[in-house]
Amino acid sequence: MEEMIKVYALSTCPYCKRTKKFLDEHKIPYDCTDVDMLDDDEQDKVLEEIERISGKRAFPVVVIGPEVIVGHDEDRLRRALKL
């Protein structure tokens, strides 16, 4: 896969952990930002970005090219990643 995958997550979120585990198990490289680990100013910026791209503040958010997947959805991940 050529596109870099971006994951926005919370470090304590079980659905975020499942999504990262799914990507790891399929050896899919991704860049992850644990939003709750950022300082306040950076967190505000990232939350605004998440809301802009997904329309809400829910986690995880996975960006694969033009596709934005909100929540842990293995079926959509499989389709987007062509697995």
N, C-alpha and C positions, 0 to 999 in steps of 0.2 A: 504494500500500500504506500503510495507516494505522499499523500497528504498527512500533515501532522495532526494528530488527534489531541484535542484539548479537553481536559476534564476539570470541571469546577466541583469541588466536594467540600464536605465538612469532615473533620478528622474523626468525629464520634458517630457519624451517621452510618447505620448498618447497610442501607441501600447503596451508599457511596462505596463502602467496603466491598460489597458484592460486585459492583460495576468494575472496580479496580481489579478485583480477583479474576473476573471474567476476562478482562483484557490481558492480564498477566498470564493466565492459563493458555490463552491463544497466541501468546508471544507477540502481542500488538503493542508497539511503542506508543507512548502517549506522554503528554506534558500535563501534570496535575497541579492544581492550586487548591490547597486546603484553606478555604476562605476564612475559617475561624482562627487560623494561626497567623493571619496578617495583622499588622498594626491598624489602628482605627481608621486613619486616612486612606490607606491602601484598601482596606476592607470596604469602605464606602464606595470607592471607585470601582472595585470589582463587582460589588453587588449591583451597582448601576449598569455595568456592562452585561451582567447576567440577565437583568430585567429587560434590557434593550434587545438582547438576542433571543430570549425565550418567552418574554411577555409576563414572567412571574419570577418570584424568588423561591424556587424550590430546588432541591438537590437530589441526586447529582444532575449536572448538566454536561452532556457530552456533545462536542462540536466535531463533526466529521465532514470537512468541506462545507457545502451549503446546508447540510442536515444538522438539526439541533434536536437532541433527544433529552427530554426531561424525565427524570426518574429512572429507576433500574428497569430496563425493558430489553431482555436478552433477544427477543425476536427482532426488534428494530435494530439492535446492535449487529446481529448476524446479517440482516439484509444490508445495512449500510456498509459493513465490512466485507460483504460477499463471502461469508463463511458457510 
